[in-house]
Amino acid sequence: MAKKITLSPRGDILKQDLMKVGKGAMIAGGGAFATYLLQGLTQVDYGDWTPIVVALLSVVINFVRKYITENKY
């Protein structure tokens, strides 16, 4: 039996959409929090590089999340 695909029409937000946005926000927040912890623990000020460090840590958090969970495609 084929899996049913649900489309989110333009101008409408489904529960699945909100869950994806929430996961993205948690990953971005996790990257920011990890940067905050690293700056506090290592006493390193990233200065102008802070946004790049936050983005890289967010990617690492997303990679780890994907690695430790079961993925269905």
Rosetta constraint file for C-alpha pairs under 8 A:
AtomPair CA 8 CA 12 HARMONIC 6.45 0.50
AtomPair CA 8 CA 13 HARMONIC 6.66 0.50
AtomPair CA 8 CA 14 HARMONIC 6.40 0.50
AtomPair CA 8 CA 17 HARMONIC 7.86 0.50
AtomPair CA 9 CA 13 HARMONIC 7.84 0.50
AtomPair CA 13 CA 17 HARMONIC 6.02 0.50
AtomPair CA 13 CA 18 HARMONIC 7.03 0.50
AtomPair CA 14 CA 18 HARMONIC 6.54 0.50
AtomPair CA 15 CA 19 HARMONIC 6.24 0.50
AtomPair CA 16 CA 20 HARMONIC 6.27 0.50
AtomPair CA 17 CA 21 HARMONIC 6.25 0.50
AtomPair CA 18 CA 22 HARMONIC 6.01 0.50
AtomPair CA 19 CA 23 HARMONIC 6.17 0.50
AtomPair CA 20 CA 24 HARMONIC 6.23 0.50
AtomPair CA 21 CA 25 HARMONIC 6.16 0.50
AtomPair CA 22 CA 26 HARMONIC 6.14 0.50
AtomPair CA 23 CA 27 HARMONIC 6.18 0.50
AtomPair CA 24 CA 28 HARMONIC 6.16 0.50
AtomPair CA 25 CA 29 HARMONIC 5.93 0.50
AtomPair CA 26 CA 30 HARMONIC 5.86 0.50
AtomPair CA 27 CA 31 HARMONIC 6.24 0.50
AtomPair CA 27 CA 58 HARMONIC 5.65 0.50
AtomPair CA 27 CA 61 HARMONIC 6.49 0.50
AtomPair CA 27 CA 62 HARMONIC 6.38 0.50
AtomPair CA 28 CA 32 HARMONIC 6.35 0.50
AtomPair CA 28 CA 54 HARMONIC 7.72 0.50
AtomPair CA 28 CA 55 HARMONIC 7.51 0.50
AtomPair CA 28 CA 58 HARMONIC 5.46 0.50
AtomPair CA 29 CA 33 HARMONIC 6.04 0.50
AtomPair CA 29 CA 58 HARMONIC 7.92 0.50
AtomPair CA 30 CA 34 HARMONIC 5.94 0.50
AtomPair CA 30 CA 57 HARMONIC 7.95 0.50
AtomPair CA 30 CA 58 HARMONIC 6.52 0.50
AtomPair CA 30 CA 61 HARMONIC 7.21 0.50
AtomPair CA 31 CA 35 HARMONIC 6.17 0.50
AtomPair CA 31 CA 54 HARMONIC 5.04 0.50
AtomPair CA 31 CA 55 HARMONIC 6.66 0.50
AtomPair CA 31 CA 56 HARMONIC 7.60 0.50
AtomPair CA 31 CA 57 HARMONIC 4.79 0.50
AtomPair CA 31 CA 58 HARMONIC 4.18 0.50
AtomPair CA 31 CA 59 HARMONIC 7.88 0.50
AtomPair CA 31 CA 61 HARMONIC 6.96 0.50
AtomPair CA 32 CA 36 HARMONIC 6.25 0.50
AtomPair CA 32 CA 54 HARMONIC 5.23 0.50
AtomPair CA 32 CA 57 HARMONIC 7.76 0.50
AtomPair CA 32 CA 58 HARMONIC 7.59 0.50
AtomPair CA 33 CA 37 HARMONIC 6.20 0.50
AtomPair CA 34 CA 38 HARMONIC 6.09 0.50
AtomPair CA 34 CA 54 HARMONIC 7.73 0.50
AtomPair CA 34 CA 57 HARMONIC 6.99 0.50
AtomPair CA 35 CA 39 HARMONIC 6.09 0.50
AtomPair CA 35 CA 50 HARMONIC 7.73 0.50
AtomPair CA 35 CA 53 HARMONIC 6.84 0.50
AtomPair CA 35 CA 54 HARMONIC 5.92 0.50
AtomPair CA 35 CA 57 HARMONIC 7.30 0.50
AtomPair CA 36 CA 40 HARMONIC 6.23 0.50
AtomPair CA 37 CA 41 HARMONIC 5.98 0.50
AtomPair CA 38 CA 42 HARMONIC 5.75 0.50
AtomPair CA 38 CA 43 HARMONIC 7.66 0.50
AtomPair CA 38 CA 44 HARMONIC 7.64 0.50
AtomPair CA 39 CA 43 HARMONIC 5.23 0.50
AtomPair CA 39 CA 44 HARMONIC 5.13 0.50
AtomPair CA 39 CA 45 HARMONIC 6.10 0.50
AtomPair CA 39 CA 46 HARMONIC 7.66 0.50
AtomPair CA 40 CA 44 HARMONIC 7.50 0.50
AtomPair CA 46 CA 50 HARMONIC 5.06 0.50
AtomPair CA 46 CA 53 HARMONIC 7.80 0.50
AtomPair CA 49 CA 53 HARMONIC 6.21 0.50
AtomPair CA 50 CA 54 HARMONIC 6.11 0.50
AtomPair CA 51 CA 55 HARMONIC 6.18 0.50
AtomPair CA 52 CA 56 HARMONIC 6.13 0.50
AtomPair CA 53 CA 57 HARMONIC 6.06 0.50
AtomPair CA 54 CA 58 HARMONIC 6.10 0.50
AtomPair CA 55 CA 59 HARMONIC 6.36 0.50
AtomPair CA 56 CA 60 HARMONIC 6.31 0.50
AtomPair CA 57 CA 61 HARMONIC 6.13 0.50
AtomPair CA 58 CA 62 HARMONIC 6.18 0.50
AtomPair CA 59 CA 63 HARMONIC 6.09 0.50
AtomPair CA 60 CA 64 HARMONIC 6.17 0.50
AtomPair CA 61 CA 65 HARMONIC 6.10 0.50
AtomPair CA 62 CA 66 HARMONIC 6.18 0.50
AtomPair CA 63 CA 67 HARMONIC 6.07 0.50
AtomPair CA 64 CA 68 HARMONIC 6.17 0.50
AtomPair CA 65 CA 69 HARMONIC 6.24 0.50
AtomPair CA 66 CA 70 HARMONIC 7.50 0.50
AtomPair CA 66 CA 71 HARMONIC 7.15 0.50
